[in-house]
Amino acid sequence: MRTDKKVEGYWIESPTVFEQQLSNGFIYRREIPAKTNYPTPMPNVLTEEEAQTIYNLIREKEKMANCYGYMGLSSSRITGERLGNKEYELDEWIWPGDFAEHYVLTYKVRPTEEFLKWIGYDIQK
């Protein structure tokens, strides 16, 4: 991912969890928090209508954007399921390929105000 661009739809990494069963039967569990400055996605913020409108606007931008594929798959920060490996780039913005469908449309995560303005969403609604 290029760092000279504005990013949208990138989230905090999942924490790393280590577990080990001890000889006395207890399980030692240690969670190491992710080190990142990215936010945590907040589901169920948008209404169905808002999510559909924002999804459509993002998809229009994706038609004009450069699309890049990377090795490996990303993981949903909401469900943990495996997602895709694409990234879109247009103007000064980059965002992951699954952002519109998975996060906005399915889980109704609201993009940042700056991104909403850029895609042409009327934030006064």
C-alpha positions in Angstrom: 0.0 0.0 0.0 1.3 3.4 -0.9 1.7 5.8 2.0 1.7 9.1 0.0 -2.1 8.7 -0.6 -5.1 9.2 1.5 -6.4 5.8 2.7 -10.0 4.7 3.3 -11.3 1.3 4.5 -8.1 0.1 6.1 -8.6 -1.1 9.6 -6.6 -2.0 12.7 -4.9 -5.4 12.4 -6.3 -8.3 14.4 -4.4 -9.0 17.6 -2.0 -11.9 17.8 -3.1 -14.6 20.2 -0.8 -17.2 21.7 -2.2 -20.2 23.6 -0.3 -23.0 25.3 -1.6 -25.8 27.4 0.5 -26.1 30.6 1.3 -29.4 32.2 -1.1 -28.7 35.1 -4.0 -28.5 32.6 -4.3 -24.7 32.6 -4.1 -22.8 29.3 -1.7 -19.9 29.1 -3.2 -17.2 26.8 -1.5 -14.0 25.8 -2.9 -11.5 23.4 -0.6 -9.0 21.8 -2.4 -5.9 20.5 -2.0 -4.9 16.9 0.3 -1.9 16.4 -1.3 0.4 13.9 -2.8 3.9 13.6 -5.8 2.6 11.6 -9.4 2.8 13.1 -11.7 -0.1 14.1 -14.6 -0.5 11.7 -18.0 0.3 13.4 -20.8 -1.8 11.8 -24.5 -0.9 11.7 -24.0 2.9 11.5 -25.6 3.4 8.2 -29.2 2.9 7.2 -29.9 0.5 4.3 -30.6 3.4 2.0 -27.4 5.3 3.0 -25.3 2.1 2.6 -26.8 1.5 -0.9 -26.2 5.1 -2.0 -22.6 5.2 -0.7 -21.9 1.7 -2.2 -23.1 2.9 -5.6 -20.9 6.1 -5.5 -17.9 4.0 -4.5 -18.5 1.6 -7.4 -18.7 4.5 -9.8 -15.2 5.7 -8.6 -13.9 2.1 -8.9 -14.8 2.1 -12.7 -12.4 5.0 -13.1 -9.7 3.8 -10.7 -6.5 1.8 -11.2 -7.0 -1.6 -9.7 -4.0 -3.6 -8.3 -3.9 -7.2 -7.1 -1.6 -8.4 -4.3 -0.5 -11.8 -3.2 -2.4 -13.2 -0.2 -5.9 -12.3 1.1 -7.1 -9.8 3.6 -9.3 -10.7 6.5 -12.5 -9.0 7.6 -12.0 -7.0 10.8 -15.7 -7.6 11.6 -16.1 -11.4 10.9 -12.6 -12.7 10.4 -13.5 -14.2 7.1 -11.1 -14.1 4.2 -11.7 -11.4 1.7 -9.9 -10.4 -1.5 -6.5 -9.0 -2.5 -7.4 -5.9 -4.6 -6.8 -2.3 -4.0 -8.2 0.7 -5.9 -6.3 4.0 -6.5 -7.8 7.2 -8.0 -6.7 10.8 -7.6 -5.2 11.1 -4.1 -7.2 8.1 -2.6 -6.6 4.3 -2.2 -9.1 1.8 -0.7 -9.4 -2.0 -0.6 -11.4 -3.9 -3.1 -13.8 -5.3 -0.6 -14.5 -2.0 1.1 -17.7 -1.0 -0.8 -19.4 -4.4 -0.7 -18.2 -6.0 2.5 -17.9 -3.0 4.9 -20.3 -0.4 3.5 -23.1 -2.4 1.9 -23.1 -5.6 4.0 -22.0 -4.3 7.4 -23.0 -0.6 7.0 -19.7 0.9 8.1 -19.7 4.7 7.5 -16.7 6.0 5.6 -14.9 9.2 6.8 -16.4 12.6 6.0 -13.5 13.4 3.7 -14.0 10.3 1.6 -17.8 10.8 1.5 -17.2 14.3 0.1 -14.8 13.0 -2.5 -17.2 10.3 -3.8 -19.9 13.0 -4.0 -22.1 11.9 -1.2 -24.4 14.6 0.3 -23.4 14.5 3.9 -26.1 16.9 4.9 -28.7 14.1 4.7 
